[in-house]
């Protein structure tokens, strides 16, 4: 499948998840590197099937806080902990990956790993530019989709 098809499916899956589960939308493209330039929360999960790969996302701190507030239906005066933010970003990664893979025509079922918060000691971010760099209004979110080479 061409990379452009994956980019289109990733964009559609991300928009769907943000609108239905986080009650927000995408305001357009964001400059690459914006989500990781300042404080951010990141998560990574792998999936096995045809194709197999890894999805990594990074969300700027203000956007992560807004997404978590919407998702958890918390009050603005209730501060969210770093653990809550990490859990919500992990769930966001899980939902985006699931929504993306549900669009793939495959004879096999996919197995997703549990998403992990990506800490500085967890290893580097993917080396290439993100597949998507999105403006969420309160900050940027970047998503890297890395497929095993035979998946294209």
HELIX and SHEET records of a PDB file:
HELIX    1   1 UNK A    3  UNK A   21  1                                  19    
HELIX    2   2 UNK A   34  UNK A   37  1                                   4    
HELIX    3   3 UNK A   61  UNK A   72  1                                  12    
HELIX    4   4 UNK A   82  UNK A  101  1                                  20    
HELIX    5   5 UNK A  120  UNK A  122  5                                   3    
HELIX    6   6 UNK A  149  UNK A  151  5                                   3    
SHEET    1   A 5 UNK A 111  UNK A 112  0                                        
SHEET    2   A 5 UNK A  40  UNK A  48 -1                                        
SHEET    3   A 5 UNK A  53  UNK A  60 -1                                        
SHEET    4   A 5 UNK A 140  UNK A 147 -1                                        
SHEET    5   A 5 UNK A 132  UNK A 135 -1                                        
SHEET    1   B 3 UNK A 111  UNK A 112  0                                        
SHEET    2   B 3 UNK A  40  UNK A  48 -1                                        
SHEET    3   B 3 UNK A 116  UNK A 117 -1                                        
END                                                                             
